[in-house]
């Protein structure tokens, strides 16, 4: 018996060392203010990727695109505020928190998804900013523009320059992200106000409001909703990575909600208006030309507008890379956050080259978004339902790394959560095949709702004792 106990203890010690510590950020070491969280989430969305999303949904026409943008933004970032509350309440990063729902080892599934998606978003922003740099080099040195013969050279140099800027922006972890957002957001606000004025001076609002896309390129409201949901929900899985550094509930919830929505509405509407304005001016609409670099160049906004795009890429990718690095530490506990940040930044640089050689940027971007919507929505539904409904906001922090603990389930995996996630992915795919749903309200939020119901009922039916035991103990404060 003594030998058995010793063996079990040794196994648990090794497993805990492998899984790492779920160290919560103490309240007295949380220094992010309301302004910091507000600026972080404005900066996360006030970028070229958001502009590009606005340009993509321009294919709906102004009225449908605007309505869908507002509704999906409010719903998505309500979920972000809830996820942000989880980080504030526990002090734990986002992917560590998924251990309670998916299991200590089962959390590797959402962690892998997060690493991949945030590396992808960093690559998207880097590509658009590198396109801007290629245009700048074209103005300064006469180099061929991207899309023209020989234009890849300037783009490649731009990718390398952006990667260096990103390495600098994440050089000292959370502190550098906070500094980048505090300084960057002020510059972004000043420059983009100017950019907004230029766009509306170029094309009158009446012409933008009355424009309609060609019928063969028209996008339905359902496709636009799924596109926007995929874009917005990516941030929900990273909310706790930043809110754990604040001691203010209002910063985690209210400031995050308004910051994310302001950034989204501001830049997506600029992208929407600018893309339609370009179509009106040129009397030709091409969704492949929706990226801000191409729009800025075609509207003649000049080098300063292109520099704004480079700046916003740096502020947005500070958040993207921080989230990817945090998720990587949940997968590889021996890696420090700083080392993880360097690794994901280098990986993002490699991924940025995919559209250069394999396909058009729009094709890669749309495939990327479709994958995000399919995989992220069910994941978010599972961990929000687990925390707010099943556990009544009460997690036992001491159990997050324990073998045979409250969140160990079966060999470290909660198969009910995994099965619910698989069901949600399948539901999303199935709903996309149903034109009535796919073209009207989209598949994302319906698939999330179905996943939430399946997971909640599955846990109450198959694991009621586990749920009751967690509710019985208050969280460590």
C-alpha positions as CSV (number, residue, x, y, z in Angstrom):
1,X,0.0,0.0,0.0
2,X,2.8,2.4,0.9
3,X,4.5,1.7,-2.4
4,X,1.2,2.3,-4.2
5,X,0.8,5.7,-2.5
6,X,4.4,6.6,-3.3
7,X,3.9,5.6,-7.0
8,X,0.7,7.6,-7.2
9,X,2.3,10.7,-5.6
10,X,5.3,10.4,-7.9
11,X,3.0,10.2,-10.9
12,X,1.0,13.2,-9.8
13,X,4.2,15.2,-9.2
14,X,5.5,14.5,-12.7
15,X,2.1,15.2,-14.2
16,X,1.8,18.5,-12.4
17,X,5.3,19.5,-13.5
18,X,4.3,18.7,-17.1
19,X,1.1,20.5,-16.9
20,X,2.6,23.6,-15.3
21,X,1.2,25.9,-12.7
22,X,-2.1,27.7,-13.0
23,X,-0.8,30.8,-11.2
24,X,-3.4,33.5,-10.8
25,X,-2.3,37.1,-11.0
26,X,-2.7,38.5,-7.5
27,X,-5.0,41.6,-7.1
28,X,-2.1,43.7,-5.8
29,X,-0.1,43.1,-9.0
30,X,-2.8,44.0,-11.4
31,X,-2.1,47.4,-13.0
32,X,-4.3,47.6,-16.1
33,X,-6.8,50.4,-15.7
34,X,-10.1,51.1,-17.4
35,X,-8.2,53.1,-19.9
36,X,-5.7,50.4,-20.5
37,X,-8.4,47.8,-21.3
38,X,-10.4,50.3,-23.3
39,X,-7.3,51.2,-25.3
40,X,-6.3,47.6,-25.7
41,X,-9.6,46.6,-27.3
42,X,-9.9,49.7,-29.4
43,X,-6.4,48.9,-30.6
44,X,-7.3,45.3,-31.2
45,X,-10.0,46.3,-33.7
46,X,-8.7,49.6,-34.9
47,X,-6.6,48.0,-37.6
48,X,-6.3,47.0,-41.2
49,X,-7.9,43.6,-40.6
50,X,-11.1,45.3,-39.4
51,X,-10.9,47.7,-42.4
52,X,-10.6,44.7,-44.7
53,X,-13.7,43.0,-43.1
54,X,-15.7,46.2,-43.7
55,X,-14.5,46.1,-47.3
56,X,-15.5,42.4,-47.7
57,X,-19.1,42.9,-46.5
58,X,-19.4,45.9,-48.8
59,X,-20.7,43.3,-51.2
60,X,-24.0,43.4,-49.2
61,X,-24.6,47.0,-49.9
62,X,-24.5,49.8,-47.3
63,X,-27.8,49.2,-45.4
64,X,-27.5,45.4,-45.0
65,X,-23.8,45.6,-44.2
66,X,-24.3,48.3,-41.6
67,X,-27.2,46.6,-39.9
68,X,-25.4,43.2,-39.7
69,X,-22.2,44.8,-38.5
70,X,-23.9,46.5,-35.5
71,X,-26.0,43.5,-34.5
72,X,-23.1,41.0,-34.7
73,X,-20.7,43.4,-33.0
74,X,-23.0,43.9,-30.0
75,X,-23.7,40.2,-29.6
76,X,-20.1,39.1,-30.0
77,X,-18.6,41.6,-27.6
78,X,-21.2,40.8,-25.0
79,X,-19.7,37.4,-25.0
80,X,-16.2,39.0,-24.9
81,X,-17.3,40.9,-21.7
82,X,-18.4,37.7,-20.1
83,X,-15.1,35.9,-21.0
84,X,-13.2,39.0,-19.8
85,X,-15.0,38.8,-16.5
86,X,-13.7,35.2,-16.1
87,X,-10.1,36.5,-16.3
88,X,-10.8,39.3,-13.8
89,X,-12.6,37.0,-11.4
90,X,-9.9,34.3,-11.4
91,X,-6.7,36.0,-12.4
92,X,-6.0,33.1,-14.9
93,X,-5.3,33.3,-18.6
94,X,-7.9,32.2,-21.1
95,X,-6.6,28.8,-22.1
96,X,-5.9,27.8,-18.5
97,X,-9.5,28.6,-17.7
98,X,-10.7,26.1,-20.4
99,X,-9.2,23.3,-18.2
100,X,-12.3,23.4,-16.0
101,X,-14.6,22.6,-19.0
102,X,-12.5,20.5,-21.3
103,X,-10.2,18.9,-18.6
104,X,-6.6,19.6,-17.7
105,X,-5.4,17.8,-20.8
106,X,-8.5,18.4,-22.8
107,X,-7.7,22.2,-22.8
108,X,-5.0,21.4,-25.3
109,X,-7.7,21.3,-28.0
110,X,-8.8,25.0,-27.6
111,X,-5.2,26.0,-27.0
112,X,-4.1,24.5,-30.4
113,X,-7.1,26.3,-32.0
114,X,-6.1,29.6,-30.4
115,X,-2.4,29.3,-31.3
116,X,-3.3,28.7,-34.9
117,X,-6.0,31.4,-35.2
118,X,-4.0,34.2,-33.6
119,X,-0.9,33.3,-35.7
120,X,-3.3,33.5,-38.7
121,X,-4.6,36.9,-37.6
122,X,-1.1,38.2,-37.1
123,X,-0.3,37.0,-40.6
124,X,-3.4,38.7,-42.0
125,X,-2.5,42.1,-40.5
126,X,1.2,41.7,-41.4
127,X,0.3,41.0,-45.1
128,X,-1.9,44.0,-45.4
129,X,0.7,46.3,-43.7
130,X,3.4,44.8,-45.9
131,X,1.3,45.7,-48.9
132,X,1.3,49.3,-47.6
133,X,5.0,49.2,-47.2
134,X,5.4,48.0,-50.8
135,X,3.3,51.0,-52.0
136,X,5.5,53.3,-49.9
137,X,8.6,51.9,-51.5
138,X,7.0,52.3,-54.9
139,X,6.5,56.1,-54.1
140,X,10.0,56.5,-52.7
141,X,12.2,54.3,-54.9
142,X,10.0,53.5,-57.9
143,X,9.8,49.8,-57.0
144,X,7.1,47.7,-58.8
145,X,3.9,47.6,-56.8
146,X,2.5,44.4,-55.3
147,X,0.3,42.8,-58.0
148,X,2.5,44.0,-60.8
149,X,5.5,42.1,-62.3
150,X,8.4,42.2,-59.8
151,X,6.1,43.5,-57.1
152,X,6.7,40.6,-54.7
153,X,10.1,42.0,-53.8
154,X,8.7,45.1,-52.0
155,X,6.0,42.9,-50.4
156,X,8.6,40.5,-49.0
157,X,10.7,43.4,-47.6
158,X,7.6,44.7,-46.0
159,X,6.8,41.4,-44.4
160,X,10.3,41.3,-42.9
161,X,10.1,44.9,-41.7
162,X,6.7,44.2,-40.0
163,X,8.1,41.1,-38.3
164,X,10.9,43.1,-36.8
165,X,8.4,45.7,-35.5
166,X,6.3,42.9,-34.0
167,X,9.3,41.4,-32.2
168,X,10.0,44.8,-30.7
169,X,6.3,45.2,-29.7
170,X,6.2,42.0,-27.7
171,X,9.8,42.2,-26.4
172,X,8.9,42.4,-22.7
173,X,5.6,40.7,-22.6
174,X,2.5,42.3,-21.1
175,X,4.3,45.6,-20.2
176,X,5.3,46.2,-23.8
177,X,1.8,45.4,-25.0
178,X,0.4,47.9,-22.5
179,X,2.9,50.6,-23.7
180,X,2.2,49.9,-27.4
181,X,-1.5,50.3,-26.8
182,X,-1.2,53.5,-24.7
183,X,1.0,55.3,-27.2
184,X,-0.4,53.7,-30.4
185,X,-4.1,54.3,-29.7
186,X,-3.5,58.1,-29.5
187,X,-1.7,58.2,-32.8
188,X,-4.3,55.9,-34.4
189,X,-7.1,58.2,-33.3
190,X,-5.4,61.3,-34.7
191,X,-4.4,59.8,-38.0
192,X,-7.7,57.9,-38.6
193,X,-9.8,61.0,-37.9
194,X,-7.9,62.7,-40.7
195,X,-8.3,59.6,-42.9
196,X,-12.0,59.5,-42.4
197,X,-12.4,63.1,-43.5
198,X,-10.4,62.4,-46.6
199,X,-12.6,59.4,-47.5
200,X,-15.8,61.5,-47.2
201,X,-14.4,64.4,-49.1
202,X,-13.4,62.1,-52.0
203,X,-16.9,60.5,-52.4
204,X,-20.2,62.1,-51.2
205,X,-22.2,60.0,-48.7
206,X,-25.3,60.0,-51.0
207,X,-23.4,58.2,-53.7
208,X,-22.1,55.6,-51.2
209,X,-25.7,55.1,-49.8
210,X,-27.3,54.5,-53.2
211,X,-24.6,52.1,-54.5
212,X,-25.5,48.5,-55.0
213,X,-23.0,45.7,-55.8
214,X,-23.2,43.7,-59.0
215,X,-25.7,40.8,-58.6
216,X,-23.1,38.1,-59.3
217,X,-20.9,39.5,-56.5
218,X,-23.7,40.3,-54.0
219,X,-23.2,38.8,-50.5
220,X,-26.2,37.7,-48.4
221,X,-26.8,38.9,-44.8
222,X,-26.2,35.4,-43.5
223,X,-22.8,35.1,-45.1
224,X,-21.9,38.6,-43.8
225,X,-23.1,37.6,-40.3
226,X,-20.9,34.5,-40.3
227,X,-17.9,36.5,-41.6
228,X,-18.2,39.1,-38.9
229,X,-18.9,36.6,-36.2
230,X,-15.7,34.7,-37.1
231,X,-13.8,37.9,-36.9
232,X,-15.3,39.1,-33.6
233,X,-15.3,35.8,-31.7
234,X,-11.6,35.4,-32.1
235,X,-11.1,38.0,-29.4
236,X,-13.5,36.3,-27.0
237,X,-11.1,33.4,-26.6
238,X,-8.3,35.9,-25.6
239,X,-10.3,38.2,-23.3
240,X,-9.0,36.7,-20.1
241,X,-5.4,37.0,-21.2
242,X,-5.7,40.8,-20.6
243,X,-8.5,41.2,-18.0
244,X,-6.5,39.1,-15.5
245,X,-4.2,42.1,-15.2
246,X,-6.9,44.4,-14.0
247,X,-8.4,44.7,-10.5
248,X,-11.4,46.6,-11.7
249,X,-14.5,44.7,-12.8
250,X,-15.7,47.7,-14.9
251,X,-12.4,47.5,-16.9
252,X,-12.9,43.9,-17.6
253,X,-16.5,44.1,-18.7
254,X,-17.7,47.6,-19.6
255,X,-14.4,49.1,-20.9
256,X,-13.7,45.9,-22.9
257,X,-17.2,45.8,-24.4
258,X,-17.2,49.5,-25.5
259,X,-13.5,49.5,-26.6
260,X,-13.9,46.4,-28.9
261,X,-17.2,47.8,-30.4
262,X,-15.8,51.3,-31.0
263,X,-12.7,49.8,-32.7
264,X,-14.9,47.5,-34.8
265,X,-17.5,50.0,-35.9
266,X,-15.0,52.8,-36.5
267,X,-12.6,50.8,-38.8
268,X,-15.1,48.4,-40.4
269,X,-17.3,51.4,-41.4
270,X,-14.2,53.2,-42.8
271,X,-13.4,50.0,-44.8
272,X,-17.1,49.8,-45.9
273,X,-17.3,53.4,-47.0
274,X,-13.8,53.4,-48.6
275,X,-14.5,50.2,-50.6
276,X,-17.8,51.5,-51.9
277,X,-16.3,54.9,-52.5
278,X,-13.6,53.2,-54.6
279,X,-16.2,51.3,-56.6
280,X,-18.1,54.5,-57.2
281,X,-15.0,56.4,-58.2
282,X,-13.7,53.7,-60.6
283,X,-17.2,52.5,-61.6
284,X,-15.9,49.0,-60.9
285,X,-16.2,46.7,-57.8
286,X,-13.7,44.0,-57.1
287,X,-13.8,42.4,-53.6
288,X,-10.1,41.4,-54.1
289,X,-9.3,45.1,-53.8
290,X,-10.9,45.6,-50.4
291,X,-7.7,45.7,-48.4
292,X,-6.9,49.2,-47.0
293,X,-3.5,49.5,-48.8
294,X,-5.1,49.1,-52.3
295,X,-8.1,51.3,-51.3
296,X,-5.8,54.0,-49.9
297,X,-3.6,54.0,-53.0
298,X,-6.6,54.0,-55.5
299,X,-8.2,56.9,-53.6
300,X,-4.9,58.8,-53.5
301,X,-4.8,59.1,-49.7
302,X,-1.0,59.2,-49.8
303,X,2.0,57.9,-47.8
304,X,0.6,59.1,-44.5
305,X,-2.5,56.9,-44.8
306,X,-0.2,53.9,-45.6
307,X,1.8,54.6,-42.5
308,X,-1.4,54.6,-40.5
309,X,-2.0,51.0,-41.8
310,X,1.5,50.0,-40.7
311,X,1.0,51.5,-37.2
312,X,-2.4,49.8,-36.7
313,X,-1.0,46.5,-37.7
314,X,1.6,46.8,-34.9
315,X,-0.9,47.7,-32.2
316,X,-3.3,44.9,-33.3
317,X,-0.6,42.3,-33.6
318,X,0.7,43.1,-30.1
319,X,-2.7,41.6,-28.9
320,X,-2.7,38.8,-31.4
321,X,0.8,37.6,-30.6
322,X,0.2,38.0,-26.8
323,X,-2.9,35.7,-27.1
324,X,-1.1,33.1,-29.3
325,X,1.9,33.1,-26.9
326,X,-0.3,32.7,-23.9
327,X,-2.1,29.7,-25.5
328,X,1.2,28.2,-26.3
329,X,2.3,28.3,-22.7
330,X,-0.8,26.1,-21.8
331,X,0.5,23.6,-24.4
332,X,4.1,23.7,-23.4
333,X,4.3,24.6,-19.7
334,X,8.2,24.7,-19.7
335,X,8.1,27.7,-22.2
336,X,8.2,31.1,-20.6
337,X,5.7,33.7,-22.0
338,X,8.5,35.7,-23.7
339,X,9.9,32.7,-25.5
340,X,6.4,31.7,-26.6
341,X,5.9,35.2,-27.9
342,X,9.1,35.0,-30.0
343,X,8.1,31.6,-31.4
344,X,4.6,32.6,-32.5
345,X,5.9,35.8,-34.0
346,X,8.4,33.9,-36.1
347,X,5.6,31.4,-37.1
348,X,3.4,34.3,-38.1
349,X,6.1,35.6,-40.4
350,X,6.3,32.2,-42.2
351,X,2.5,32.0,-42.5
352,X,2.4,35.5,-44.0
353,X,4.1,34.2,-47.1
354,X,1.2,31.7,-48.0
355,X,-0.8,34.2,-50.0
356,X,2.3,35.4,-51.8
357,X,2.9,32.1,-53.5
358,X,-0.2,29.8,-53.1
359,X,-3.4,31.7,-53.7
360,X,-5.1,35.2,-53.7
361,X,-5.2,37.0,-50.3
362,X,-9.0,37.1,-50.4
363,X,-9.3,33.3,-51.0
364,X,-7.0,32.5,-48.2
365,X,-8.7,35.1,-45.9
366,X,-12.2,33.8,-46.5
367,X,-11.2,30.1,-46.0
368,X,-9.4,31.2,-42.8
369,X,-12.6,33.0,-41.5
370,X,-14.8,30.0,-42.3
371,X,-12.6,27.7,-40.3
372,X,-12.5,30.1,-37.3
373,X,-16.3,30.4,-37.2
374,X,-16.7,26.6,-37.4
375,X,-14.2,25.8,-34.6
376,X,-14.3,28.8,-32.3
377,X,-18.1,29.2,-31.8
378,X,-18.7,25.8,-30.1
379,X,-15.5,26.2,-28.0
380,X,-16.7,29.5,-26.6
381,X,-20.2,28.1,-25.9
382,X,-18.7,25.3,-23.9
383,X,-16.5,27.3,-21.6
384,X,-19.0,30.2,-21.0
385,X,-21.8,27.7,-20.1
386,X,-19.4,25.8,-17.8
387,X,-18.4,28.9,-15.8
388,X,-21.6,30.9,-15.7
389,X,-24.3,28.3,-15.6
390,X,-22.9,24.9,-14.4
391,X,-20.3,26.3,-12.0
392,X,-22.1,29.4,-11.0
393,X,-18.9,31.5,-11.4
394,X,-17.1,29.3,-8.9
395,X,-13.8,27.6,-10.0
396,X,-11.5,25.8,-7.6
397,X,-8.1,27.3,-8.6
398,X,-6.1,24.7,-6.7
399,X,-7.6,21.9,-8.9
400,X,-6.4,23.3,-12.2
401,X,-3.2,21.2,-12.3
402,X,-4.2,18.2,-10.1
403,X,-4.1,14.7,-11.4
404,X,-7.4,13.0,-10.3
405,X,-8.6,16.5,-9.3
406,X,-11.9,18.1,-9.9
407,X,-11.0,18.9,-13.6
408,X,-9.2,15.7,-14.4
409,X,-12.3,13.9,-15.6
410,X,-11.2,10.8,-17.6
411,X,-7.4,10.8,-18.1
412,X,-7.4,14.6,-18.1
413,X,-10.2,15.0,-20.7
414,X,-13.8,15.9,-20.3
415,X,-15.3,13.9,-23.2
416,X,-18.7,15.5,-22.8
417,X,-17.1,18.9,-23.6
418,X,-15.1,17.5,-26.5
419,X,-18.2,15.7,-27.9
420,X,-20.3,18.8,-27.5
421,X,-17.6,20.8,-29.4
422,X,-17.6,18.2,-32.2
423,X,-21.4,18.4,-32.4
424,X,-21.2,22.2,-32.6
425,X,-18.7,22.0,-35.5
426,X,-20.9,19.5,-37.3
427,X,-24.0,21.7,-36.6
428,X,-22.2,24.7,-38.1
429,X,-21.3,22.8,-41.2
430,X,-24.8,21.4,-41.6
431,X,-26.5,24.8,-41.1
432,X,-24.2,26.3,-43.8
433,X,-25.7,23.8,-46.2
434,X,-29.2,25.0,-45.5
435,X,-29.8,28.1,-47.6
436,X,-32.6,29.4,-45.5
437,X,-30.3,29.7,-42.5
438,X,-27.0,30.3,-44.3
439,X,-28.3,33.3,-46.3
440,X,-30.4,34.9,-43.6
441,X,-29.0,34.9,-40.1
442,X,-25.9,32.7,-40.6
443,X,-24.9,29.5,-38.9
444,X,-22.5,30.7,-36.2
445,X,-24.8,31.8,-33.3
446,X,-27.3,29.0,-33.9
447,X,-24.5,26.4,-33.7
448,X,-23.2,28.0,-30.5
449,X,-26.7,27.9,-28.9
450,X,-27.1,24.2,-29.8
451,X,-23.6,23.4,-28.4
452,X,-24.4,25.3,-25.2
453,X,-27.6,23.3,-24.7
454,X,-26.0,19.9,-25.5
455,X,-23.1,20.6,-23.2
456,X,-25.2,21.9,-20.3
457,X,-27.7,19.1,-20.4
458,X,-24.9,16.5,-20.9
459,X,-23.0,17.6,-17.8
460,X,-26.2,17.8,-15.7
461,X,-27.2,14.3,-16.8
462,X,-23.9,12.5,-16.9
463,X,-21.8,14.3,-14.4
464,X,-24.1,16.0,-11.8
465,X,-21.8,15.1,-8.9
466,X,-18.9,17.0,-10.5
467,X,-21.0,20.1,-11.0
468,X,-22.4,20.0,-7.5
469,X,-19.0,19.6,-5.9
470,X,-17.6,22.6,-7.7
471,X,-20.6,24.8,-6.8
472,X,-20.2,23.8,-3.2
473,X,-16.8,25.6,-2.8
474,X,-16.3,29.3,-3.3
475,X,-13.5,30.5,-5.5
476,X,-10.3,31.7,-3.8
477,X,-10.2,35.5,-3.7
